Amino acid sequence: MSRKGSLVLTLAFSVALVFALTASATAADQIIVGCPLSTSFLYGWDAERGVKLAVDEINAQGGVKLGGKKIPFAVEVIDTRDLEPGVPVSDALMAVEKLILEKKVNFIVGGPVRSEAALPAMDILGKYKTVSILTTGVLTPAYSKRVKEEYDKLKYCFRIHGEAVQLVKEIMACFNELKEKYGLSKVFIMVQDVSHARGGGDVLGKVATQQGWTVLGTEVYPTGTTDFSMGLLKAKNSGAQILNIWMDMPESSILLKQWYELKIPALPFGSTLAAAEQPGFWKATEGKGEYTLCNVVNAGNAPSNATPWTMKFYDAYTKKWGVEPEGLGSSSSYMAIYVLKDAIERANSLNSDKVVNALEKTDMMGVYGRIRFDPKSHQVIPALDPKEGAVGTILQWQAGKRIVVFPKSIATGDIELPPWMKK
């Protein structure tokens, strides 16, 4: 064959290869969503359930409109174990990389769940240009701060649920309502020995002091602690009127049982309190968790009428899984799939950069209000009114039910004090 003929053949082969690769990218038979989650813990399994519910609903309608046809979602879940005590962060990072390289996922939704794992995972997502929507755990403001500061590298990282700074604002608004209504002004802080809890407790202590509250002390507990009595008695002896709790470990239910049995005259208020978020909390504490407040981060994780979609999601989750939405990660993981679908369809592509551009322009009503992202930090934009942004939820256990007490725009009841505080 002549040199000229060889060149023509090489060019023809190159064109055919490019065409084949382009065709395979636009004519995928499924869109694979990878979910790195700590599946043995609340913030892992409820996120998985939220994702799968949304995927089932979308696939029942044919899937995602792309390239002139509809393509279904597929879900690949891998257990990061990052909420388990003693498990190294490297295990979670390996799980993320395995989803990208071995499972060939198109997108990441969910975790890693622990902040210590999610922050270094950002570098992996940036390296492989894999679009990720964080939906559970990870309350540290450092996540969105990194996106803003290293945008070109980390623009693929989004977070669709609230973070610690917003949680503190909501909690302090609630605190100040309690000050005005009941005259409470003294708080004692109890935190789990993990990054988001230590940081959240520190920030809340500083903000509370600035707003005229007396912070009487802070107790830090290792993950897996099963006895909180000494800290509770310390809070009681100090004259505390609110126990501010930051814990995602299931053992925190023991804390509330001990609080009840010791009749501590301080209202338990969980900034993060995984045990109290769950519908089974009442049974697990034998009703001794009554009056406990907790922040479940987004509407839809407790019953309310934040938007027309809220109870529709709530009922669908309950029907599919046989349990009501369980806490942080439930509604946000569900919404992430719908937001991703919307972005893919507007981009008409699975290309990461095109989907990033579409996500930055997201503006849709969802389960917990209007969903938009800050275009520089990729943090979902919060609000106290669901017509304006993503609305949080603080609930209180009253007579065996989770009653939404904040924000007022979606509240279904008011905060009550236990009888031994009313004296």
C-alpha positions as CSV (number, residue, x, y, z in Angstrom):
1,M,0.0,0.0,0.0
2,S,1.3,3.5,-0.9
3,R,2.1,6.0,1.8
4,K,-0.8,8.1,0.6
5,G,-3.2,5.2,0.9
6,S,-2.0,4.4,4.3
7,L,-2.6,7.9,5.5
8,V,-6.1,7.9,4.1
9,L,-6.8,4.6,5.8
10,T,-5.5,6.0,9.1
11,L,-7.6,9.1,8.9
12,A,-10.7,7.1,8.0
13,F,-10.1,4.8,11.0
14,S,-9.6,7.8,13.3
15,V,-12.8,9.4,12.1
16,A,-14.7,6.1,12.6
17,L,-13.3,5.8,16.1
18,V,-14.3,9.3,17.1
19,F,-17.8,8.7,15.6
20,A,-18.1,5.4,17.5
21,L,-17.0,7.0,20.8
22,T,-19.4,10.0,20.3
23,A,-22.2,7.7,19.4
24,S,-21.7,5.5,22.5
25,A,-21.6,8.7,24.7
26,T,-24.9,9.9,23.3
27,A,-26.6,6.6,22.9
28,A,-25.9,5.1,26.3
29,D,-28.4,2.3,27.2
30,Q,-28.4,3.5,30.9
31,I,-27.1,6.4,33.0
32,I,-25.2,5.0,36.0
33,V,-25.4,6.8,39.3
34,G,-22.8,5.7,41.9
35,C,-23.6,6.1,45.6
36,P,-20.7,5.9,48.1
37,L,-22.6,5.6,51.4
38,S,-22.1,4.2,54.9
39,T,-25.0,1.8,54.5
40,S,-25.1,0.5,58.0
41,F,-26.0,3.9,59.4
42,L,-29.0,6.2,59.1
43,Y,-27.4,8.8,56.9
44,G,-26.3,6.1,54.5
45,W,-29.4,3.8,54.2
46,D,-31.9,6.6,54.1
47,A,-29.9,8.3,51.3
48,E,-29.9,5.0,49.3
49,R,-33.6,4.7,49.8
50,G,-34.2,8.3,48.6
51,V,-32.1,7.7,45.5
52,K,-33.8,4.5,44.6
53,L,-37.3,5.9,45.1
54,A,-36.6,8.7,42.7
55,V,-34.9,6.4,40.2
56,D,-37.9,4.0,40.2
57,E,-40.3,6.9,39.6
58,I,-38.3,8.4,36.8
59,N,-37.7,5.0,35.1
60,A,-41.4,4.2,35.4
61,Q,-41.9,7.2,33.1
62,G,-39.3,6.0,30.7
63,G,-36.2,7.6,32.1
64,V,-34.1,10.7,31.1
65,K,-34.7,12.5,27.8
66,L,-31.3,12.4,26.0
67,G,-30.4,12.5,22.3
68,G,-33.9,12.1,21.1
69,K,-34.9,9.1,23.3
70,K,-35.4,8.2,26.9
71,I,-32.7,6.4,28.9
72,P,-33.2,4.8,32.3
73,F,-31.1,5.4,35.4
74,A,-29.1,2.6,37.1
75,V,-27.8,2.7,40.6
76,E,-24.5,1.3,42.0
77,V,-24.2,1.5,45.8
78,I,-20.9,0.8,47.6
79,D,-20.4,0.8,51.3
80,T,-17.8,3.4,52.4
81,R,-18.1,2.4,56.1
82,D,-17.0,6.0,56.8
83,L,-19.4,6.4,59.7
84,E,-18.0,3.4,61.5
85,P,-15.5,4.1,64.3
86,G,-11.9,3.2,63.5
87,V,-12.4,2.8,59.7
88,P,-9.7,4.7,57.9
89,V,-10.6,7.5,55.5
90,S,-8.7,5.7,52.7
91,D,-11.4,3.0,52.6
92,A,-14.0,5.6,51.6
93,L,-11.7,7.2,49.0
94,M,-11.0,3.7,47.5
95,A,-14.8,3.2,47.3
96,V,-15.3,6.4,45.3
97,E,-12.4,5.6,42.9
98,K,-13.8,2.1,42.4
99,L,-17.2,3.5,41.4
100,I,-15.5,5.7,38.8
101,L,-12.9,3.3,37.4
102,E,-14.5,-0.1,37.8
103,K,-18.2,0.5,37.9
104,K,-17.9,3.2,35.2
105,V,-20.5,5.4,36.8
106,N,-21.6,8.6,35.0
107,F,-22.3,10.6,38.2
108,I,-21.9,10.3,42.0
109,V,-24.8,11.0,44.3
110,G,-24.8,10.7,48.1
111,G,-21.6,10.7,50.0
112,P,-19.0,10.0,51.3
113,V,-21.0,10.8,54.4
114,R,-18.4,11.9,57.0
115,S,-16.8,15.3,56.4
116,E,-13.3,13.8,56.9
117,A,-13.8,11.5,53.9
118,A,-15.8,13.9,51.7
119,L,-13.2,16.6,51.7
120,P,-10.4,14.5,50.2
121,A,-12.8,12.7,47.9
122,M,-13.3,16.1,46.2
123,D,-9.8,15.8,44.7
124,I,-10.7,12.4,43.2
125,L,-13.9,13.8,41.7
126,G,-11.9,16.7,40.2
127,K,-9.2,14.4,38.9
128,Y,-11.7,12.3,36.9
129,K,-14.1,15.2,36.2
130,T,-17.0,13.3,37.7
131,V,-20.0,15.4,38.6
132,S,-21.1,14.7,42.2
133,I,-24.1,15.9,44.2
134,L,-23.6,15.5,48.0
135,T,-26.9,14.7,49.7
136,T,-26.2,13.4,53.2
137,G,-23.9,13.9,56.2
138,V,-21.1,16.4,55.5
139,L,-22.2,19.6,57.2
140,T,-18.8,21.3,57.1
141,P,-18.8,24.7,55.4
142,A,-15.3,23.8,54.2
143,Y,-16.8,21.8,51.4
144,S,-18.5,24.6,49.5
145,K,-15.6,26.9,50.5
146,R,-13.2,24.6,48.6
147,V,-15.3,24.7,45.5
148,K,-15.3,28.5,45.6
149,E,-11.5,28.7,46.1
150,E,-10.5,26.0,43.7
151,Y,-13.3,26.3,41.2
152,D,-11.5,25.1,38.0
153,K,-10.5,21.9,39.7
154,L,-13.5,21.2,42.0
155,K,-16.4,22.6,39.9
156,Y,-17.8,19.1,39.6
157,C,-18.8,19.1,43.3
158,F,-22.3,20.2,44.4
159,R,-24.1,20.0,47.8
160,I,-27.9,19.9,47.8
161,H,-28.6,19.9,51.5
162,G,-27.9,22.4,54.3
163,E,-24.6,22.9,56.1
164,A,-23.4,23.9,59.6
165,V,-23.5,27.7,59.2
166,Q,-27.1,27.6,58.1
167,L,-28.0,25.1,60.8
168,V,-26.6,27.4,63.4
169,K,-28.6,30.3,62.1
170,E,-31.8,28.2,62.3
171,I,-31.0,26.9,65.7
172,M,-30.3,30.3,67.1
173,A,-33.5,31.6,65.7
174,C,-35.2,28.8,67.6
175,F,-33.2,29.5,70.7
176,N,-34.3,33.2,70.7
177,E,-37.9,32.1,70.3
178,L,-37.4,30.0,73.5
179,K,-35.8,33.0,75.2
180,E,-38.7,35.2,74.4
181,K,-41.5,32.7,75.2
182,Y,-40.0,30.8,78.2
183,G,-37.2,33.0,79.5
184,L,-34.4,30.4,78.7
185,S,-30.9,31.8,78.4
186,K,-28.4,29.2,79.5
187,V,-27.0,26.4,77.3
188,F,-24.8,23.4,77.8
189,I,-23.2,21.8,74.7
190,M,-22.7,18.0,74.2
191,V,-20.8,16.9,71.0
192,Q,-19.5,13.7,69.4
193,D,-15.8,13.6,68.8
194,V,-16.0,14.1,65.0
195,S,-15.2,17.1,62.8
196,H,-18.6,18.4,62.0
197,A,-19.9,18.1,65.6
198,R,-16.8,19.7,67.2
199,G,-16.9,22.5,64.7
200,G,-20.6,23.0,64.9
201,G,-20.5,23.0,68.7
202,D,-17.7,25.6,68.7
203,V,-19.5,27.9,66.2
204,L,-22.8,27.6,68.1
205,G,-21.1,28.4,71.4
206,K,-19.5,31.6,70.0
207,V,-22.7,32.7,68.2
208,A,-24.9,32.0,71.3
209,T,-22.5,34.1,73.5
210,Q,-22.6,36.9,71.0
211,Q,-26.4,36.9,71.1
212,G,-26.6,37.1,74.9
213,W,-26.7,33.4,75.9
214,T,-24.6,32.0,78.7
215,V,-22.7,28.9,77.5
216,L,-22.0,26.9,80.6
217,G,-19.7,24.2,79.2
218,T,-19.0,21.6,76.5
219,E,-18.6,17.9,76.8
220,V,-17.0,15.8,74.0
221,Y,-17.9,12.1,73.6
222,P,-16.1,9.4,71.6
223,T,-18.2,7.7,68.9
224,G,-19.8,4.7,70.5
225,T,-20.2,6.1,74.0
226,T,-23.0,4.4,75.9
227,D,-23.1,6.4,79.2
228,F,-23.8,10.1,79.3
229,S,-24.9,10.4,82.9
230,M,-21.9,12.3,84.2
231,G,-22.2,15.0,81.5
232,L,-25.9,15.3,82.1
233,L,-25.4,15.8,85.9
234,K,-22.8,18.4,85.1
235,A,-25.3,20.2,82.9
236,K,-27.9,20.0,85.6
237,N,-25.6,21.3,88.3
238,S,-24.5,24.2,86.1
239,G,-28.1,25.4,85.8
240,A,-28.4,24.7,82.1
241,Q,-31.8,25.3,80.5
242,I,-31.0,23.9,77.0
243,L,-28.8,20.8,76.1
244,N,-27.4,21.5,72.6
245,I,-26.5,18.1,71.1
246,W,-24.3,17.3,68.0
247,M,-24.2,13.6,67.5
248,D,-24.8,11.2,64.6
249,M,-24.2,8.0,66.5
250,P,-27.2,5.7,67.3
251,E,-26.1,5.6,70.9
252,S,-27.4,9.1,71.3
253,S,-30.8,7.6,72.1
254,I,-29.3,6.4,75.4
255,L,-28.5,10.0,76.2
256,L,-32.2,10.9,75.9
257,K,-33.4,8.0,78.0
258,Q,-30.9,9.0,80.7
259,W,-32.0,12.7,80.4
260,Y,-35.6,11.6,81.0
261,E,-34.8,9.3,83.9
262,L,-32.6,11.9,85.6
263,K,-35.3,14.6,85.0
264,I,-32.7,17.0,83.8
265,P,-34.4,20.5,83.7
266,A,-32.9,21.4,80.4
267,L,-34.6,21.1,77.0
268,P,-32.7,18.6,74.7
269,F,-32.0,20.3,71.3
270,G,-30.2,18.3,68.7
271,S,-28.4,20.3,66.1
272,T,-27.5,16.9,64.7
273,L,-29.1,14.1,66.5
274,A,-29.5,11.0,64.3
275,A,-31.3,8.8,66.8
276,A,-34.1,11.4,67.3
277,E,-34.6,12.0,63.6
278,Q,-35.8,8.5,63.0
279,P,-39.5,7.4,63.2
280,G,-38.5,4.6,65.5
281,F,-37.0,6.9,68.2
282,W,-40.2,6.9,70.3
283,K,-40.2,3.1,70.6
284,A,-36.4,2.9,71.0
285,T,-36.6,5.3,74.0
286,E,-39.9,3.9,75.3
287,G,-41.4,7.3,75.0
288,K,-38.6,8.9,77.1
289,G,-37.5,11.0,74.2
290,E,-40.6,13.1,74.4
291,Y,-39.9,16.9,74.1
292,T,-36.6,16.3,72.3
293,L,-35.9,18.7,69.4
294,C,-33.8,18.0,66.4
295,N,-32.8,19.6,63.1
296,V,-33.4,17.2,60.2
297,V,-31.9,19.8,57.8
298,N,-34.4,19.7,55.0
299,A,-38.2,19.7,54.8
300,G,-39.7,16.3,53.8
301,N,-37.7,14.5,56.4
302,A,-40.6,15.1,58.8
303,P,-44.3,15.6,57.8
304,S,-45.2,19.2,56.7
305,N,-46.8,21.0,53.7
306,A,-43.7,22.9,52.7
307,T,-44.5,22.4,49.0
308,P,-47.1,20.4,47.1
309,W,-44.3,17.8,46.6
310,T,-43.5,17.4,50.3
311,M,-46.2,14.9,51.4
312,K,-46.3,13.3,48.0
313,F,-42.6,12.3,48.6
314,Y,-43.3,11.5,52.2
315,D,-46.1,9.1,51.4
316,A,-44.3,7.5,48.5
317,Y,-41.2,6.9,50.7
318,T,-43.4,5.4,53.4
319,K,-45.2,3.1,51.0
320,K,-42.0,1.8,49.3
321,W,-39.9,1.3,52.4
322,G,-42.4,0.6,55.1
323,V,-41.1,3.4,57.2
324,E,-41.6,7.2,57.2
325,P,-38.7,9.4,55.8
326,E,-36.0,8.9,58.4
327,G,-33.8,12.0,58.7
328,L,-31.0,13.9,57.0
329,G,-30.4,12.4,53.6
330,S,-33.9,11.2,52.8
331,S,-35.5,14.1,50.8
332,S,-32.2,15.6,49.6
333,S,-31.1,12.3,48.0
334,Y,-34.4,11.9,46.4
335,M,-34.3,15.5,45.0
336,A,-30.7,15.1,43.8
337,I,-31.8,12.5,41.2
338,Y,-34.6,14.8,39.9
339,V,-32.2,17.8,39.8
340,L,-29.6,15.6,37.9
341,K,-32.3,14.5,35.4
342,D,-33.3,18.1,34.8
343,A,-29.7,19.2,34.3
344,I,-28.9,16.3,31.9
345,E,-32.0,17.1,29.8
346,R,-31.2,20.8,29.6
347,A,-27.6,20.0,28.7
348,N,-28.7,17.2,26.3
349,S,-25.5,15.5,27.2
350,L,-23.7,13.4,29.8
351,N,-20.5,15.5,29.4
352,S,-19.4,16.6,32.8
353,D,-18.6,20.2,31.9
354,K,-22.0,20.6,30.2
355,V,-23.9,19.1,33.1
356,V,-22.0,21.4,35.5
357,N,-23.1,24.4,33.5
358,A,-26.7,23.1,33.6
359,L,-26.6,22.4,37.3
360,E,-25.4,26.0,38.0
361,K,-28.6,27.2,36.2
362,T,-30.9,24.9,38.1
363,D,-34.1,26.6,39.3
364,M,-36.9,24.2,40.2
365,M,-39.4,23.6,43.0
366,G,-38.8,20.5,44.9
367,V,-39.7,18.6,48.1
368,Y,-38.2,21.2,50.4
369,G,-38.6,24.4,48.3
370,R,-37.0,26.2,45.5
371,I,-33.7,24.4,44.5
372,R,-30.9,26.6,43.2
373,F,-27.1,26.4,43.6
374,D,-24.7,29.3,44.4
375,P,-22.8,29.4,41.0
376,K,-19.5,29.9,42.7
377,S,-19.6,27.5,45.7
378,H,-22.2,25.0,44.4
379,Q,-24.0,25.1,47.8
380,V,-27.8,24.8,47.6
381,I,-29.3,28.3,48.4
382,P,-31.2,28.2,51.8
383,A,-34.2,30.2,52.9
384,L,-36.9,30.3,55.6
385,D,-39.6,30.5,52.9
386,P,-39.9,27.5,50.5
387,K,-40.8,29.9,47.7
388,E,-37.4,31.4,48.0
389,G,-35.0,28.5,48.6
390,A,-34.2,25.2,50.3
391,V,-36.0,25.2,53.6
392,G,-34.8,23.4,56.8
393,T,-36.8,21.7,59.4
394,I,-36.6,21.5,63.2
395,L,-39.0,19.1,64.8
396,Q,-40.0,18.2,68.4
397,W,-41.3,14.8,69.6
398,Q,-44.7,15.3,71.1
399,A,-47.0,12.4,72.2
400,G,-45.2,10.0,69.9
401,K,-45.2,12.2,66.8
402,R,-42.6,14.3,65.0
403,I,-44.1,17.9,65.0
404,V,-42.4,20.5,62.8
405,V,-41.8,23.6,64.9
406,F,-39.5,25.6,62.7
407,P,-39.4,27.6,60.4
408,K,-42.8,29.2,61.0
409,S,-43.6,29.1,57.2
410,I,-44.0,25.3,57.4
411,A,-44.5,24.6,61.2
412,T,-47.3,22.3,62.3
413,G,-47.0,23.1,66.0
414,D,-45.2,25.0,68.8
415,I,-42.3,24.0,71.1
416,E,-43.4,22.5,74.4
417,L,-41.4,22.2,77.7
418,P,-41.3,19.0,79.8
419,P,-43.4,19.2,83.0
420,W,-40.4,19.2,85.3
421,M,-39.1,22.4,83.6
422,K,-42.5,24.2,83.9
423,K,-42.0,24.4,87.7
